[in-house]
């Protein structure tokens, strides 16, 4: 049974006070992640918004061991940490969590991640996807959605985002999941399950970003839920090749009542001035992708 919000552990590993932007969704997800791993973990993090949230030595807002590394080397560092724990006989005591943004995962860090996936190294890799290089000035990444304005796509990005979970699934790793920080119990359940599996486990977590997306910080959770309701973000998992929709996405598949992409786009400054024809193209892309997910979910039941 899915975990209920009142059943989450009460111990907090993400402490009060950090340097993240107001309304940043990373902290919501990170609280659920550290609870799922019961604090028995070591993190490795590249230059990113998460580094800002965690803080720099000797001050940190996260009460777990934390290793800051260079931008392209998150998965390589995680492979080394996992090997080190194994050599010390502590692999069963601590989980290695590599956690990087969309740019550090799908662009700069993809070669180290692909290599670790080919070897099926024993750690969890979690991409927190705020859909651009937010920490360095909101430049577009390979996971930025079509139509979004960034400091390097003044008239809107032309391409649809890379599908990182599908890329990782193609490596044949034992567990792949897609989630959203605004559904902390979905995050918790997927990371808790990943903790019990050996080999490389990949979790992709959408994270709304008020400053980069252009919305009021109080609306972080609302915007994240709107993305799921529109089918732009889909909650699912693939365990040993078996696909299933989870949580809100499973309910939407049953009801068939997704909301229009246009309603979601209208809430954010980054899509301001996006032509109606471009919105229709994004809607068609979302519809086709959603239909594929529903067919896979039905086939696996």
N, C-alpha and C positions, 0 to 999 in steps of 0.2 A: 504493500500500500504506500502511496506517496506520503511523504512527511508533511505534517501540518505545521503552520508557523509557530504555534504554541509548544510544539514538541522539539523545537531546535534547542541544542545545548545552550546553557546560559553563560558559560565562560566566554569572555571576550578576549580575542587575541589582537584585534585592531583597537588600539587604545584611543581615548578621546584626545583631540587636538592633532591636526596634521596640516600640511601646506597645500593640500589639493584645492582646486577651485570650488567655489560654492556650487552645490548641486551635482558635483561629480559622482557618476554612478559606480566608479571603481570600488569605492569603500563598501557599498551595499553588497556587491558580489564577493569582495575579499572577506567580509565578515562570515558569509556562508561557507566559503572555501576553507578558511582556517578552522571553523567549527567542524566541518566534515572530516578534516584530517586530525582533529583533536589536538592541534598544536604540535603533533609529533611529525615534524617536517623540517626541511631546509629548503629555502627558496633561492632561486637565482634569477636575477632581473637585469635587463639591459637599460641603457639610457632611455627614459620614458616618463610619462606622467606618473607611473607607479613608483618610480624612484623618488619623485617629488613628494608623493603621498607618504612613503615610508620614511623619508628623511635620510640624512647622511650621518655616518659614524662621527661621534659617539651618541647621537640622538636619533631615536627611531620611534615611530608611532605604531609599530607592529612587533608584537612580542613573540617572534620566532627567529631562528637563525636565518640570515639574509646575506647573499653574496651578490654584489653589484659587478657586472661584467660589461665588456664592450658590446656595441650594438649588434654585430652579426653573430655573436658567439653564445647566445643563451642556451641553445640545445647542446652545443659542444661542452659547455661548462656543466650542464646537467648530466651528461654522459659521464664526465669525470667524477662528479660528486657521487653518482650511483655506484661507479666502480670502486670509489674509495670506501663507501659504506659497506659494500660487499666484501672488500678485503679486510675490513675491521670486524666483520661478523655482525654488523648492525643493520643490514639491509631490511630485516623484518621489523626493526624498531622505528625507523624513520622513512618517510616518503619524500622523495625529491620532487619538488614542484618548480618547473620552469614556467615563468609567467611574463609574457611580452605583449606589446601592442600589435596592431594590425600591420604597421610598417615594419616593425622588428620581426614579425612572423612571416608575412606574405611576400615581403620584398627583400629587405636586407638580411634577414636570418633564415631564408627558406633553404639555403643549401645545407647548413648544419642540421636543420630540422629534418630534411629529407634523408640525409645520411644516417641520422639517429633512428629514423623510422625504418630504413632498410635493414639496419642491424637489430631492430626491435629492442633498443636499449630500455632499461627498466626505470622509467620515470613518467610523471604526468606532465604534459605540456599544455598550458592553458593560454590561449590567445584572448586578451580582452580587446574587443574590436570597437573603438570609438570612431572609426571610419575616416581617419586622416592622421597625419603626423602632428598631433595636437601640441606636444611639448616643445616643438621647435618652430611653431608659428602657423600651424594649420595648413601644411602642404598636402596635396593629394597623395594617397597611397593606392596600391593596387586593389584595395578593398573599399575605397570611396565609392559611393553610389553614383549612378549616372545622373547628371543634372546638377550635382552639388557644386557650389562655388567654393573654392579654396584660394589661398594666396598664389597658387600656381595654376588654377583653372578659373580665370576671371569670368568667363562666359558660361561656366558649368562643365563638369567632366563629361566626356562623350561616351565613355565605355561603362558597361555594367561591371560590378565588382567581381573579383576572383572568388571562386567557391572553395575556400580553404578546407572545410570539412570533407568535401568530395575528393580534393587533391590528397588529403591524408588517408582517406578511406582506400584510395587506389594503391597505397603502399601495403595493404593487407595487414595493418596493425589490428590488435584485438578489440580496441574500443575507440569509438569516435562519437562525440556528442555535440549538439548545438543547443545553446541556452541563452538566457538574457538575465542580466544582473537584477532587473526589476522583479524577477520571479525567484526570490532567494531559496525557496524550498526546492525548486527545480534544479537550481545550481547545487544545492546541498546534496540532493539525492544522486546526482550524476557524479559529483566528485567523490562521494562516499562509495559509490559502486566502483569507480575507477581505482580507488585505494585498494580494493580487494583483488585486482587483476594484475598480473605480471606482464611485462613488456611495455612498449610505448603506448600510452593512452593520450588521446588528443581531445581537448574540450574547447569549444569556440563560444565565447561569451560576448554578446552584444552589450555595449555600454553607452548610454546616451551621454552627450557632452554639451552642456549648455553654452559654453563659450565658443566652441567650434561649430555647433549646429545652428546657433542663433535662436535660443528660446529662454524663457524665464527659468532660473534655477529651481524654482518651486515645482516645475512641471516635469522633472526628470522621470519619475515613475510613470506619469501619464503618457509621456512621449514613448517610453519603452514599451508600454502595453499597446499603444496605437500601432507601433511597428509590427508587433506580433499579430494583432487583429487584422492588419492589412495583408499579412503574408510575406512581408519583406524580411522579417526575422521568423524563423521556424524552429520550434522546440522539438528535438528528436534525438534518438540515439541509435547507433549501429553497433551491436555486440556480436562478435564472431560472424559478421556478415549479415546479420538479421536486423532489418530496419524497423523502427516503430516511432510513430509520433507520440509526444508526451504532453501532459498538462494542457494548457490553453490551446495549443495547436491541435491536439487530438480532439478536443471539444469542438473546435471550428470545423474540422474535417467532418465530424458527425452532423453538425448543424448546417454546414454549407453557407454560413453567414459572415464571410469576411467583409471588412469595410473597404471602401475605395482608397486606392493609393493617393488620390488627389487630396483627400481629407488629411492624411498624414503630412504630405508635402506642404500644405498650406500653413502648418504650424511653425515652420522653421525659416529663419532668415537665409540660410544657405541655398534654399531653392527659390528665392525671390526672383521673379522675372522669368521663370522656367516656362517655355511655350507650351500651350495645351497639347500640341502634337507630340512633344517630348514626354509629357506626362502619360499620354496614351501609350507610347512605346514602352515606358517602364511598367505600366499596368499589364500590357500584353506579356512582357517578360516574366513578371511575377505570376501571372495566371498559368503560364506554361510550366514554370518551375513548380508551382504548387500542385498542379495536376500530377506531375511526376512523383512528388512526395506522397500524395494520396494513393496513387497506384502501388507504390512500393509498400506502403503501410498495409494496404488491403491484401497484397500478395503474401505478406509475412504473418498474417493472422489465420 
